[in-house]
Amino acid sequence: MHPQHGAFVITPQKVDGSGILIGKQNRFPVEPSREEWNVIQVDKASAVSFLQQNNSVFGSIATTSATHIPHDQTDIWPFYIIPKLDSWASANERVIILGDAAHVIPSSAGQGINQAFVDVYMLALLSGLSQENKRIERATAMKFWQEYRQSRINGVMELNKQIDARRLPVGDESGRELRDKKFELDWLYNVDFEAVVKTWIDEQEVK
Ligand SMILES: Cc1cc2nc3c(=O)[nH]c(=O)nc-3n(C[C@H](O)[C@H](O)[C@H](O)COP(=O)(O)OP(=O)(O)OC[C@H]3O[C@@H](n4cnc5c(N)ncnc54)[C@H](O)[C@@H]3O)c2cc1C
């Protein structure tokens, strides 16, 4: 990490280190159109040059590791999110979407598949437990599920912003506060989803 130039990511892809992934993030102040993305995507020389520039600030390993980058092994990954959806189910709840289809997020925090797993886990718990408890309408359970899951996704999006603020080269000063903010990850990792579902079910019974 460098305070001005952001992050230089280097991760072994094979146990013996014979293949590595090198990554850097950059801002596009003006969003490219679909046609412009197509042009950027095939401009491998620019991608390699981007991966090689300013690397001395990250130390000699960054410089040497990026010396020979095969053009056909470069890729560009634009980070997009989909707008928040009103509903993750069809009108009669016969079709339900989850995971990326419901809330695709950039993987800055490495949470994409994790959030999809939690969607499935909580949906299964809720379906099973609300079927046992005939007083809970399926639509009510689905509403709770989507709202709870969306609130966690919102939290991950905020975390992504915080991580991106550190990894990106310094642009304007708007990201400074986020860059310096301490990471709070307890809400993300220290959670018992079964207890959350059971507590919610119990609350419905009391009403
Ligand atoms: C480069 C990259 C790196 C990532 N790194 C991480 C990471 O480190 N940690 C992490 O947690 N997440 C990461 N993610 C995100 C993670 O891969 C996704 O969040 C996760 O795969 C979402 O799972 P999903 O089942 O919702 O969707 P998908 O995995 O996209 O599965 C959808 C499936 O539906 C199929 N499909 C699409 N249309 C149709 C159709 N019409 N008919 C039939 N089948 C269809 C697709 O082929 C696909 O197999 C990364 C993603 C990318 C692209």
The ligand as a Tripos MOL2 file, in Angstrom:
@<TRIPOS>MOLECULE
LIG
   53    58     1     0     0
SMALL
NO_CHARGES

@<TRIPOS>ATOM
      1 C1        -12.9500  -12.1320  -10.8790 C.3       1 LIG1
      2 C2        -13.8770  -12.3560   -9.6900 C.ar      1 LIG1
      3 C3        -13.3180  -12.5470   -8.4320 C.ar      1 LIG1
      4 C4        -14.1490  -12.7440   -7.3280 C.ar      1 LIG1
      5 N1        -13.6140  -12.9320   -6.0840 N.ar      1 LIG1
      6 C5        -14.4070  -13.2100   -5.0450 C.ar      1 LIG1
      7 C6        -13.8670  -13.4800   -3.7530 C.ar      1 LIG1
      8 O1        -12.6410  -13.4300   -3.5420 O.2       1 LIG1
      9 N2        -14.7090  -13.7790   -2.7390 N.ar      1 LIG1
     10 C7        -16.0720  -13.8320   -2.9200 C.ar      1 LIG1
     11 O2        -16.8090  -14.1270   -1.9640 O.2       1 LIG1
     12 N3        -16.6140  -13.5540   -4.1220 N.ar      1 LIG1
     13 C8        -15.8240  -13.2630   -5.1880 C.ar      1 LIG1
     14 N4        -16.3710  -12.9970   -6.4160 N.ar      1 LIG1
     15 C9        -17.8160  -12.9410   -6.5390 C.3       1 LIG1
     16 C10       -18.4350  -14.3450   -6.6370 C.3       1 LIG1
     17 O3        -17.8310  -15.0720   -7.6990 O.3       1 LIG1
     18 C11       -19.9330  -14.1710   -6.9070 C.3       1 LIG1
     19 O4        -20.4920  -13.3090   -5.9280 O.3       1 LIG1
     20 C12       -20.6430  -15.5140   -6.8430 C.3       1 LIG1
     21 O5        -20.1460  -16.3610   -7.8470 O.3       1 LIG1
     22 C13       -22.1450  -15.3120   -7.0110 C.3       1 LIG1
     23 O6        -22.7640  -16.5740   -7.0490 O.3       1 LIG1
     24 P1        -24.1620  -16.7480   -7.7520 P.3       1 LIG1
     25 O7        -24.4930  -18.1920   -7.6130 O.co2     1 LIG1
     26 O8        -25.1060  -15.7400   -7.1980 O.co2     1 LIG1
     27 O9        -23.9470  -16.3230   -9.2700 O.3       1 LIG1
     28 P2        -22.9940  -17.0210  -10.3640 P.3       1 LIG1
     29 O10       -21.7950  -17.6560   -9.7270 O.co2     1 LIG1
     30 O11       -22.7890  -15.9810  -11.4180 O.co2     1 LIG1
     31 O12       -23.8730  -18.2000  -10.9090 O.3       1 LIG1
     32 C14       -24.9020  -17.9690  -11.8500 C.3       1 LIG1
     33 C15       -24.9420  -19.1650  -12.7820 C.3       1 LIG1
     34 O13       -26.0920  -19.0610  -13.6140 O.3       1 LIG1
     35 C16       -25.7180  -19.4090  -14.9320 C.3       1 LIG1
     36 N5        -26.6800  -18.7680  -15.8540 N.ar      1 LIG1
     37 C17       -26.7630  -17.4760  -16.2170 C.ar      1 LIG1
     38 N6        -27.7850  -17.2910  -17.0700 N.ar      1 LIG1
     39 C18       -28.3690  -18.4880  -17.2330 C.ar      1 LIG1
     40 C19       -29.4870  -18.9340  -17.9760 C.ar      1 LIG1
     41 N7        -30.2240  -18.1080  -18.7240 N.pl3     1 LIG1
     42 N8        -29.8080  -20.2280  -17.9040 N.ar      1 LIG1
     43 C20       -29.1120  -21.0960  -17.1220 C.ar      1 LIG1
     44 N9        -28.0230  -20.7270  -16.3970 N.ar      1 LIG1
     45 C21       -27.6780  -19.4490  -16.4540 C.ar      1 LIG1
     46 C22       -24.3020  -18.8770  -15.0830 C.3       1 LIG1
     47 O14       -23.6360  -19.5350  -16.1370 O.3       1 LIG1
     48 C23       -23.7260  -19.2290  -13.7060 C.3       1 LIG1
     49 O15       -23.2040  -20.5270  -13.6640 O.3       1 LIG1
     50 C24       -15.5650  -12.7610   -7.5140 C.ar      1 LIG1
     51 C25       -16.1020  -12.5750   -8.7940 C.ar      1 LIG1
     52 C26       -15.2750  -12.3620   -9.8700 C.ar      1 LIG1
     53 C27       -15.8860  -12.1640  -11.2500 C.3       1 LIG1
@<TRIPOS>BOND
     1     1     2 1
     2     2     3 ar
     3     2    52 ar
     4     3     4 ar
     5     4     5 ar
     6     4    50 ar
     7     5     6 ar
     8     6     7 ar
     9     6    13 1
    10     7     8 2
    11     7     9 ar
    12     9    10 ar
    13    10    11 2
    14    10    12 ar
    15    12    13 ar
    16    13    14 ar
    17    14    15 1
    18    14    50 ar
    19    15    16 1
    20    16    17 1
    21    16    18 1
    22    18    19 1
    23    18    20 1
    24    20    21 1
    25    20    22 1
    26    22    23 1
    27    23    24 1
    28    24    25 2
    29    24    26 1
    30    24    27 1
    31    27    28 1
    32    28    29 2
    33    28    30 1
    34    28    31 1
    35    31    32 1
    36    32    33 1
    37    33    34 1
    38    33    48 1
    39    34    35 1
    40    35    36 1
    41    35    46 1
    42    36    37 ar
    43    36    45 ar
    44    37    38 ar
    45    38    39 ar
    46    39    40 ar
    47    39    45 ar
    48    40    41 1
    49    40    42 ar
    50    42    43 ar
    51    43    44 ar
    52    44    45 ar
    53    46    47 1
    54    46    48 1
    55    48    49 1
    56    50    51 ar
    57    51    52 ar
    58    52    53 1
@<TRIPOS>SUBSTRUCTURE
     1 LIG1         1 GROUP 0 **** ****
